[in-house]
Amino acid sequence: MNAFLAAMQLLTTLPMGRPRVSPNAAAWFPAVGAVIGALTIAVNEVLSLAGRPIEMALILLLWACLTGALHEDGLADTFDAFGGGRTREDILRIMKDSRIGTYGALALVFSVLIRWNSMVLIPGGRIAAVLLASQIVPRAGMVVLARMAGSAGEGGMGGAFARSVARWHVAIALVFAAPMLPLLACLSRYFKRRIGGVTGDCLGAANQLQEIAILLAGACL
């Protein structure tokens, strides 16, 4: 239970009592996604009379509030850093900058636009399943990517998390993240080549990219 609460505190803004730390928090990342997904489905039912475009916009707002825009921040920082940096040192320096640049702003705009349009187009019969998967799978994928790429060697929570991921954590995560393996392998190779591994921002960006992929698939397939 302590590990689950630690994972909830790491990934959400939901009140979980006193601060907790656990080396096994990674094993519970898919469960955190399931909690967010369940809340999403409940809100989706309540908002169903508002019309799909408004409904999906409010769900995107809900996700940002539930996570403190943690993954959106990682997406913006990652695109700014890799878009503007040429050397490893440049990339890591830009990634630590709290300001948002052109690459980061465009990444956020297109992330919201693509996700919103995809969610509007998902057939009603599978909207609940796709919304649930969009929250569980990316968080499981973060665990897999952290193990595949390893830490970039920087301090901070992201590097510490990557170093804490054990094989059995990955075994659990793969049950959910298997469809994302091609994308995760590409991201792992890219991050390792550019900076030697992943940071917390890289994992946040990976979460967003997986979420986009799942919502697009739900709309198109």
N, C-alpha and C positions, 0 to 999 in steps of 0.2 A: 504493500500500500504506500509506503514511503517513496518508493521509486516512481509510482504512478503520480503521486502528488508533486514530486520534483519535476516530472515531465510536464505536468499541467502548468506549474509555475514558470517553467522555461519557455513554453510555447503559447501561453494564453495570458489574458489579463484577468481571468476569473479569480475571485478571492479563495485562496487555499490555505489560509492560516499562516502560521509561522514559516519563514523561509526554510526550504529543505534542499539538500544536496544528496544525490545518490549516483554511484557509478553505473547503476543499471537503468537509469532513466531512459536510455535509448530504446530499450525493449518495449517501452510503453508509448512510443511515439505514434504507432498506428491507433492505439486506444484513444489518445488525445484527439486524433483526427476523427475517430468515431463519435466522440462527444460533440465536437464542433459540427459534424455532419448531422447528428441527431437533432441538435438545436436548430440547424438550418432547415431541416425538413419540417419541424414543428412551426417555425416562423413562416415557411413557405405555405403551409396550410392556412395560417391566419391571414396572410397577405393575398391569397389567391383571388379575392374579389377585386383587387386593385388594378388588375391587368398585368400581363406578363412583363412589359418593359419596366414599369415602376417596381413591380415585385422583385425582379432580378437586380435592379439598381440598389434596392434596399438590402438585398442579401449580400451584395458586394460590400456595402457599408457595414453590415453586421460582421462579416469576416474581418474587415479592417479593425473594427472595434474589439472583437474577441481576441485578436492577436496583437493589438497595439501596433498594427501595420508593420509588424516585425519583418515579414517576408518581402513586402513592398520596399521597405528600406534597404534590404539586402539586394534586391533586384536593381534599384537605382544606383547604389554604391558600386555594384559589380560592373554594370554597364559603363558607368563613368570611368572606373579604374582601368578596365581592359580596353575601353575605347580610346582613352586618352594617354594611357601609359605604354611605354615601349620596353622598358626594362622591368625586372622583378621589383626593384626598389621603387620605381615610379608607380607601378600598379598598387603596391601595398601602401605607399604614401597617399595616393589619391583615394584609396578605399577608406582610409581613416579620416578623411576630410568630411566634416558634417554637411558641407554645402552640396547642393545638387546641381550638376552641370547639364549640358545639352543632351548627352547620351542618356543620362539617368532620367531626365524629364521625359524624353521620347519613349524610353522603355516603360515608364509608368503609364503614360498616355495610351500606348498601344496595348499594354497588358489589360487595362480596364476596358478599352474598346473591344478587343478580341474576346475577352471573357464575357462581357455583357451581351454582345451580339450572339455569341455561341449559346449562352443560356436562354436567350429569347427564342432561339430556333430549335431547341431540344424538344422533341415530341413530348406531350404531356404524360404519356404512358410510362416513360422512363426517366422523367425529370428527377424524381426522388432518388433513384439508384445512381444516376450520374452525379448529382450533388453530393451524395454520400461518398462515392468513390473519389471525387475531386478533393476531398478533405483527408481521406485515409491514405490513399496511395502516395501522394507527394511526401507526406511525413515519413512513411516507411522508406521511400526513395532517398530521403535525406540521410537516413541511417546507412543505407547501402553505399551511397556516394562517399560518405565520410570514411567508411572502411576501405573502399576501393582506392580513393585518392590519397588518404592520409592527411595529416595536418601540414599546412604550409610553413609551419615552424614559427608562426607568430604567436604572441601571447593573446589573451582574451578567451572568451567563453567558447567561440567556435573551434579554436585550435585544441582547447582542453577537451571539448566534446569529441572531436575526431579521434583523439588519442584514447578516449575511454570506450569506444565502440568495440565490443568483443564479437567473436565469430557467432556465438549463439544469439546475440542481438540481431545480427544480419540474417541468420536463419529464420527468425521470426518475421523480420521485415520483408524478406523475399517472398513470403506467402502472399503478400499484398502488392509488392513492387515489381514482380517479375515482368509484367508488360512494359515497364519503363526501362528495362535493362539496356536496350540499344541506346536510348537517350542518355542514360546515366554513364554508360561506357564512354560515349563521346565527350561528355562533360568532364569525366575523370581524366581522360587523356589530355584534354585541353588545359585544365587547371594545373595538372602536374607539369605539363610542358612549359607553361607560362610562369608559374610561381612555386612549383614544387609540391602542390597539394591544395587543400581547401581552407578557407576561413569561414567564419559564421556568415558573412555576407554572401559568399559563394553558395552556401547551403540554402540561404534564403532565396537567392535567385533560382536555384535548382527547384525549389518548392514551387515557385511561380511558373516556371517553364513547364513543369509536369502538370500543374493545374490547368494551364492553357491547353496542353495537349489532350487532356482528358475531356475537357469541355468541348473542344473542337471535334473530337471523335464522337462525343455524344450528339452533336448537332449534325454531323455529316454522314455518319454510318447508318 
